[in-house]
Amino acid sequence: MGDGDTDMREQEALHSDGDEDSLDSRNPTTVMLAAAVELPQWTSQVVGATLTVLTGGDAGRIISVGPDGGVLGRGDGVDFAFEDVSISRRHARLIREGESFLLEDLDSLNGTFVNGERIGDVARLPSNARLQIALHTVLEYAEVDELGAQAVEKQSRSMMTDPLTGTGNRLHLDHRLHQEIHFARRHKEPLGLLLMDLDRFKRINDGYGHPAGDRVLQAVGNVLLDSVRAEDSVFRYGGEEFCILVRSTNGPGLMVLAERIRAVVEALRIIERDERVPVTLSLGGALLEGGEDGDQQTLVVRADQALYRAKNEGRNCCLLFSPEWSPNGESAGDGDLRQTME
């Protein structure tokens, strides 16, 4: 009998010794994994709360409330801002007390309600309470421990982030655009929007494959995120389109940013199949001037018109919307600019 057979019998004898339920009778791999994995440590103590917006323009939004609570309202400088015009600028305050929170009404005009009843000055919140702030905004309140707070934070980020590029997604854009327009109106400052589209992106997908197209989108997303200030925001608008919201800028400043982005994207070196993938970007910019009576649609339509003119003029360029253009984005003889898109 060979040495290998002897070794096998010795191993079998080793694993058969002792009680079947003993640690030695387990699969060696299982023992090793059990020893290597450390379970996370957390406490069941309440460390914060969540507010899930059930109605209004922010419906679906999940707000994470830390142990310090905070002020809810419509004005600048609050901790949790809402765009419901019936909400007072400083409407109510969440105050941590022990294992729960108190809700204080800050002399709001339209009142604060807990489970259908209007509160006086302060009310203690029961878990899973239904809150109504003013006329149109209903929130669901829930207390969370440390593990729950981490999960909510992760969920909130994933709901607002494009998983491929790390930029904001369309849902995040809708929320942020609404907020930024109100900010621009209150402060009478201009708000800029850059809308951009990768040129002939279908050729990249068809010629190099969709994984290569994904790498191009990721590289462009990184360029955009590295190009903006802290107060500006980058979003994937859809497919191969991106956009940037730019606070407190003017037309020339917006075009300087656009041209810098265009040049950096054109210089990207993405190698597939031993050759460089050609990547260029067309950009359209638009402004809502401080105090101008315009909304989200006004700004997006203007930037969209500028983008398609940039496509029509040869791609890989930047154009700023001009009020001299006709309302549908065409001047005489332009035809359908969208027909130039691939």
C-alpha positions as CSV (number, residue, x, y, z in Angstrom):
1,M,0.0,0.0,0.0
2,G,1.4,3.4,-0.9
3,D,2.2,6.3,1.3
4,G,-0.7,8.3,-0.1
5,D,-3.2,5.6,1.2
6,T,-1.6,5.7,4.6
7,D,-1.9,9.5,4.8
8,M,-5.6,9.3,3.7
9,R,-6.4,6.8,6.5
10,E,-4.6,8.9,9.1
11,Q,-6.7,12.0,8.0
12,E,-9.9,10.0,8.2
13,A,-9.0,8.7,11.7
14,L,-8.2,12.2,12.8
15,H,-11.6,13.6,11.7
16,S,-13.5,10.6,13.2
17,D,-12.1,11.1,16.7
18,G,-14.4,12.7,19.3
19,D,-18.0,13.8,19.3
20,E,-19.5,14.5,15.9
21,D,-20.6,17.9,17.1
22,S,-17.1,18.9,18.2
23,L,-15.2,21.6,16.5
24,D,-12.6,19.0,15.2
25,S,-15.4,17.1,13.3
26,R,-16.2,20.2,11.2
27,N,-15.1,20.7,7.6
28,P,-11.6,22.3,7.9
29,T,-12.6,25.0,5.4
30,T,-15.7,25.9,7.5
31,V,-13.5,26.2,10.6
32,M,-11.1,28.5,8.9
33,L,-13.8,30.8,7.6
34,A,-15.6,30.9,10.9
35,A,-12.3,32.0,12.6
36,A,-11.6,34.6,9.9
37,V,-14.9,36.4,9.7
38,E,-15.6,39.0,12.3
39,L,-19.2,40.0,12.8
40,P,-19.8,43.8,12.7
41,Q,-20.4,45.4,16.1
42,W,-23.3,47.8,16.7
43,T,-25.6,49.0,19.4
44,S,-29.4,49.0,19.3
45,Q,-29.5,52.5,20.9
46,V,-31.3,55.1,18.8
47,V,-28.8,57.3,17.1
48,G,-31.0,59.2,14.7
49,A,-34.1,59.0,12.6
50,T,-35.4,59.1,9.0
51,L,-38.0,61.2,7.4
52,T,-39.5,59.7,4.2
53,V,-41.3,62.2,2.1
54,L,-44.6,60.8,1.0
55,T,-46.2,63.7,-0.9
56,G,-45.2,66.8,-2.7
57,G,-42.4,67.6,-5.1
58,D,-39.9,65.8,-2.9
59,A,-41.9,62.5,-2.7
60,G,-39.7,59.5,-2.4
61,R,-36.8,61.4,-0.8
62,I,-35.4,59.8,2.3
63,I,-33.9,62.3,4.8
64,S,-31.4,61.1,7.4
65,V,-31.6,62.9,10.7
66,G,-28.6,62.8,12.9
67,P,-28.5,62.9,16.7
68,D,-28.4,66.7,16.8
69,G,-31.8,66.9,15.0
70,G,-32.2,70.1,12.9
71,V,-34.6,72.7,11.4
72,L,-37.1,72.0,8.7
73,G,-38.1,74.8,6.4
74,R,-38.1,76.5,3.0
75,G,-35.5,79.2,3.6
76,D,-31.7,79.2,3.4
77,G,-29.7,78.0,6.4
78,V,-32.1,75.2,7.4
79,D,-30.9,71.7,7.9
80,F,-33.7,70.0,5.9
81,A,-35.0,72.2,3.0
82,F,-38.3,71.7,1.2
83,E,-39.8,73.5,-1.8
84,D,-43.4,73.5,-0.7
85,V,-44.4,77.1,-0.8
86,S,-46.9,76.7,2.1
87,I,-44.0,75.8,4.4
88,S,-42.5,78.6,6.5
89,R,-38.9,79.5,6.0
90,R,-38.1,78.1,9.5
91,H,-41.1,75.9,10.0
92,A,-40.2,73.3,12.7
93,R,-37.3,71.8,14.6
94,L,-36.4,68.2,15.5
95,I,-34.8,68.0,19.0
96,R,-33.2,64.8,20.4
97,E,-34.3,64.0,23.9
98,G,-33.2,60.6,25.3
99,E,-34.1,57.8,23.0
100,S,-36.6,59.8,20.9
101,F,-37.1,63.1,19.2
102,L,-39.3,66.1,20.0
103,L,-40.9,68.2,17.2
104,E,-41.2,71.9,17.9
105,D,-43.3,74.2,15.8
106,L,-41.4,77.5,15.1
107,D,-44.5,79.7,14.9
108,S,-45.2,78.5,11.4
109,L,-48.0,80.0,9.4
110,N,-49.7,76.8,8.3
111,G,-49.0,74.6,11.2
112,T,-47.3,71.3,12.0
113,F,-49.3,68.1,12.5
114,V,-48.5,64.7,14.1
115,N,-50.8,61.8,13.2
116,G,-53.4,64.2,12.0
117,E,-53.4,66.5,15.0
118,R,-51.9,70.0,15.0
119,I,-49.3,70.4,17.7
120,G,-48.9,73.4,20.0
121,D,-45.3,74.3,20.8
122,V,-43.6,70.9,21.2
123,A,-44.7,67.3,20.8
124,R,-42.9,64.0,21.5
125,L,-42.8,61.9,18.3
126,P,-43.9,58.2,18.6
127,S,-42.0,55.8,16.3
128,N,-43.5,55.5,12.8
129,A,-45.4,58.8,13.3
130,R,-47.0,60.5,10.3
131,L,-46.0,64.2,10.1
132,Q,-47.6,66.9,8.0
133,I,-45.6,70.1,7.5
134,A,-47.9,72.9,6.4
135,L,-50.4,72.1,3.6
136,H,-48.9,69.7,1.2
137,T,-45.8,67.8,2.6
138,V,-46.4,64.6,4.5
139,L,-43.5,62.7,6.1
140,E,-43.1,59.3,7.8
141,Y,-40.9,59.4,10.8
142,A,-38.9,56.4,12.0
143,E,-36.2,56.0,14.7
144,V,-33.0,54.2,13.7
145,D,-30.1,52.6,15.5
146,E,-26.5,52.6,14.3
147,L,-26.9,49.8,11.8
148,G,-30.1,51.3,10.5
149,A,-28.5,54.7,10.1
150,Q,-25.7,53.2,8.0
151,A,-28.2,51.4,5.8
152,V,-30.3,54.5,5.2
153,E,-27.1,56.5,4.3
154,K,-26.2,53.9,1.8
155,Q,-29.7,53.7,0.4
156,S,-29.9,57.5,0.0
157,R,-26.6,57.6,-1.9
158,S,-27.6,54.8,-4.2
159,M,-31.0,56.3,-5.0
160,M,-29.3,59.5,-6.1
161,T,-26.2,58.2,-7.8
162,D,-25.6,56.8,-11.3
163,P,-23.9,53.4,-10.5
164,L,-21.7,53.5,-13.6
165,T,-20.2,57.0,-13.5
166,G,-20.6,58.0,-9.9
167,T,-22.3,61.2,-11.0
168,G,-25.8,62.2,-9.8
169,N,-28.7,60.4,-11.6
170,R,-31.8,61.9,-13.2
171,L,-33.8,61.7,-9.9
172,H,-31.1,63.7,-8.2
173,L,-31.1,66.2,-11.0
174,D,-34.8,66.8,-10.7
175,H,-34.5,67.5,-7.0
176,R,-31.4,69.6,-7.3
177,L,-32.6,71.7,-10.3
178,H,-35.7,72.6,-8.4
179,Q,-33.7,73.7,-5.4
180,E,-31.1,75.6,-7.4
181,I,-33.7,77.6,-9.3
182,H,-35.3,78.7,-6.0
183,F,-31.9,79.6,-4.6
184,A,-31.1,81.7,-7.7
185,R,-34.4,83.5,-7.5
186,R,-34.0,84.3,-3.8
187,H,-30.5,85.6,-4.2
188,K,-31.1,87.2,-7.6
189,E,-28.1,85.3,-9.0
190,P,-27.7,83.6,-12.3
191,L,-27.9,79.8,-12.7
192,G,-26.0,78.1,-15.5
193,L,-26.7,74.7,-17.1
194,L,-24.3,72.8,-19.3
195,L,-25.9,70.0,-21.3
196,M,-23.4,67.7,-23.2
197,D,-23.5,64.7,-25.4
198,L,-20.7,62.3,-26.5
199,D,-20.2,62.6,-30.2
200,R,-20.9,59.5,-32.3
201,F,-21.0,57.3,-29.2
202,K,-22.9,54.6,-31.1
203,R,-19.8,54.1,-33.2
204,I,-17.8,53.4,-30.1
205,N,-20.2,50.8,-28.9
206,D,-20.4,49.2,-32.3
207,G,-16.7,49.3,-33.1
208,Y,-15.2,48.5,-29.7
209,G,-18.0,46.9,-27.8
210,H,-20.3,48.0,-25.0
211,P,-17.7,47.4,-22.2
212,A,-15.4,49.9,-24.0
213,G,-18.4,52.3,-24.2
214,D,-18.8,52.0,-20.4
215,R,-15.2,52.8,-19.8
216,V,-15.6,55.9,-21.9
217,L,-18.6,57.0,-19.9
218,Q,-16.7,56.4,-16.7
219,A,-13.7,58.4,-17.9
220,V,-15.9,61.3,-19.0
221,G,-17.8,61.2,-15.7
222,N,-14.5,61.5,-13.8
223,V,-13.4,64.5,-16.0
224,L,-16.7,66.3,-15.1
225,L,-16.5,65.6,-11.4
226,D,-12.9,66.8,-11.3
227,S,-13.8,70.0,-13.2
228,V,-16.4,71.6,-11.0
229,R,-16.5,73.6,-7.8
230,A,-18.0,72.2,-4.6
231,E,-21.2,74.2,-5.1
232,D,-21.7,72.8,-8.6
233,S,-23.3,69.5,-9.4
234,V,-22.7,66.8,-12.1
235,F,-25.4,64.4,-13.4
236,R,-25.8,61.7,-16.0
237,Y,-28.8,63.0,-17.9
238,G,-29.4,59.7,-19.8
239,G,-27.4,57.4,-22.1
240,E,-24.4,59.3,-23.3
241,E,-25.6,62.7,-22.1
242,F,-24.4,64.6,-19.0
243,C,-25.2,67.9,-17.5
244,I,-23.7,70.3,-14.9
245,L,-25.6,72.9,-12.8
246,V,-23.3,75.9,-12.2
247,R,-24.2,78.4,-9.5
248,S,-23.6,82.2,-9.7
249,T,-22.0,82.3,-13.1
250,N,-22.3,84.4,-16.3
251,G,-22.2,83.5,-20.0
252,P,-18.5,83.9,-20.5
253,G,-17.7,82.0,-17.3
254,L,-20.0,79.1,-18.3
255,M,-18.3,78.9,-21.7
256,V,-14.8,78.9,-20.1
257,L,-15.8,75.8,-18.1
258,A,-17.4,74.2,-21.2
259,E,-14.3,74.7,-23.3
260,R,-12.0,73.4,-20.6
261,I,-14.1,70.2,-20.3
262,R,-14.3,69.8,-24.1
263,A,-10.5,70.0,-24.4
264,V,-9.8,67.5,-21.5
265,V,-12.3,65.0,-22.9
266,E,-10.8,65.3,-26.4
267,A,-7.3,64.6,-24.9
268,L,-8.4,61.4,-23.1
269,R,-6.3,58.4,-24.0
270,I,-8.5,55.3,-23.8
271,I,-6.9,52.3,-25.5
272,E,-8.9,49.5,-26.9
273,R,-7.5,46.8,-29.2
274,D,-4.1,48.5,-29.3
275,E,-5.6,51.7,-30.6
276,R,-6.8,55.0,-29.1
277,V,-10.6,55.4,-28.9
278,P,-11.6,58.9,-30.3
279,V,-13.7,60.7,-27.8
280,T,-15.2,64.1,-28.3
281,L,-18.0,66.1,-26.6
282,S,-20.5,68.7,-27.8
283,L,-21.8,71.1,-25.2
284,G,-24.7,73.5,-25.0
285,G,-24.9,76.1,-22.3
286,A,-27.8,78.3,-21.0
287,L,-28.5,80.7,-18.2
288,L,-31.4,81.8,-16.0
289,E,-30.5,85.4,-15.1
290,G,-30.9,86.5,-11.5
291,G,-34.5,87.4,-10.9
292,E,-35.6,86.1,-14.3
293,D,-39.1,84.6,-14.4
294,G,-38.2,81.1,-15.7
295,D,-38.5,77.5,-14.5
296,Q,-36.7,74.2,-14.9
297,Q,-38.2,73.6,-18.3
298,T,-37.0,77.0,-19.5
299,L,-33.4,76.3,-18.5
300,V,-33.3,72.8,-19.9
301,V,-35.0,73.7,-23.2
302,R,-32.4,76.5,-23.7
303,A,-29.5,74.3,-23.1
304,D,-31.0,71.6,-25.3
305,Q,-31.3,74.1,-28.2
306,A,-27.7,75.1,-27.7
307,L,-26.5,71.5,-27.6
308,Y,-28.2,70.6,-30.9
309,R,-26.9,73.7,-32.6
310,A,-23.4,72.6,-31.5
311,K,-24.1,69.2,-33.0
312,N,-25.3,70.8,-36.2
313,E,-22.2,73.0,-36.5
314,G,-19.8,70.0,-36.6
315,R,-19.7,68.6,-33.1
316,N,-16.8,68.8,-30.6
317,C,-17.6,72.4,-29.8
318,C,-19.5,74.6,-27.2
319,L,-22.3,77.0,-27.8
320,L,-24.2,79.3,-25.4
321,F,-27.9,79.8,-25.9
322,S,-28.9,83.1,-27.5
323,P,-32.3,84.8,-26.9
324,E,-32.2,85.9,-30.5
325,W,-32.9,82.3,-31.6
326,S,-36.5,81.5,-32.4
327,P,-38.6,79.9,-29.6
328,N,-38.2,76.4,-31.1
329,G,-34.4,76.7,-31.3
330,E,-34.2,77.3,-35.0
331,S,-33.5,80.3,-37.1
332,A,-34.7,80.6,-40.7
333,G,-33.4,77.8,-42.8
334,D,-32.0,75.7,-39.9
335,G,-34.4,72.8,-40.4
336,D,-34.6,70.0,-37.8
337,L,-31.4,70.1,-35.9
338,R,-32.1,66.8,-34.2
339,Q,-31.7,65.0,-37.6
340,T,-28.0,65.6,-37.3
341,M,-27.8,63.4,-34.2
342,E,-26.6,59.8,-34.3
